[in-house]
């Protein structure tokens, strides 16, 4: 099952991309910067969700359990 952080992160990335493109189109630097910030925040949240998913599904077979 996909982690809630991954879903919300993807949504933030999409929203940020729209704001970034709209700001670029309209010449609104503040909106463009806000969009870029949202995209970064979304990427971070998505990465956190991916890590959580990996930790939940880790069965120790990767050899990274420290054994």
PyMOL commands that set and color helices and strands:
alter all, ss='L'
color gray80, all
select helices_A, chain A and resi 4-26+29-57
alter helices_A, ss='H'
color red, helices_A
deselect
rebuild
show_as cartoon
